[in-house]
Amino acid sequence: MISFHGVEAVGGWKVKMYGIAAHTETPRAALMEATAKIAASALPSPLGHGRHGVGFAIAHDAADYCFALVDWWSGENEIHQRLFSAPLAQPQALRPHPSEAIGCVWELAVTDFERRAWLRHVLANPDGPDLDAYVAATFQERI
């Protein structure tokens, strides 16, 4: 289940918070909290410099590890990401993930939705970029 957990204000950023859990409906609260906390340190500062101040984060309570993906939009069409992981028993111990992974198929479902929302509300919007509409567009699905 992919669940939406609201929008967090993180250091001037608006971050859509998502959760994925392998064995429950939603990730554990400790992992959601750790993901929001790590987003605060992972997102670049200051805003500007091509950064729009919007992005999304995924807390994934997977079968083997805890993962936190922090993504943000930069420039016109670039998505940037930082990936963190922790042992299942220590969701608050998130550290930079030690491999080249960019996401599993479940996480990429969120990324695909966010890509389409960015296209619809920002790049291809006939009325011009609408960051508020982008932030309001959210994904939740059982897949």
C-alpha positions, -999 to 999 in steps of 0.1 A, spaced: 0 0 0 13 34 -9 -2 60 14 -1 98 14 7 114 48 3 151 42 26 180 33 54 189 56 69 224 58 107 217 59 130 246 60 110 267 35 102 236 14 68 220 9 74 182 9 47 157 1 52 128 25 44 92 12 47 59 30 51 23 17 50 -7 40 58 -44 31 38 -60 59 13 -33 72 -9 -6 58 15 22 66 51 25 77 59 28 114 56 62 129 93 62 138 102 58 102 78 85 90 93 109 117 129 99 108 121 105 71 108 140 78 138 147 100 163 135 74 145 156 47 153 187 67 190 180 64 190 165 29 172 193 11 195 220 -3 195 255 10 190 283 3 160 282 -20 163 298 -54 192 289 -76 167 270 -98 151 253 -68 113 256 -66 109 247 -29 87 217 -36 94 179 -36 84 146 -20 97 121 4 90 84 7 93 64 39 95 27 29 92 1 56 105 -27 33 110 -64 40 148 -60 45 155 -24 54 140 10 62 144 34 34 139 72 30 140 88 -4 140 126 -5 133 141 -39 130 177 -51 126 196 -83 154 218 -97 156 237 -129 128 233 -153 127 195 -155 152 179 -131 144 157 -102 171 153 -76 172 126 -49 190 115 -18 185 79 -6 189 68 30 186 34 47 186 19 82 182 -15 97 146 -26 103 150 -25 141 164 11 140 143 33 116 157 64 133 193 55 122 190 66 86 223 71 68 232 76 31 225 43 13 257 26 3 248 15 -32 238 30 -65 201 22 -60 175 48 -71 144 30 -60 123 -1 -61 93 -6 -83 69 6 -55 89 37 -49 91 44 -86 53 43 -88 53 74 -66 81 89 -86 62 83 -118 31 99 -104 51 129 -93 67 132 -127 33 133 -143 20 158 -118 50 180 -125 43 178 -163 6 185 -158 8 214 -133 41 230 -141 57 223 -175 26 217 -197 1 239 -179 -14 263 -205 -19 289 -177 17 287 -166 34 269 -138 11 262 -108 32 250 -79 2 250 -55 -17 226 -79 14 204 -80 16 202 -42 -21 194 -40 -18 165 -65 -12 134 -44 -10 96 -50 -24 68 -28 -30 33 -42 -29 -3 -33 -6 -20 -59 
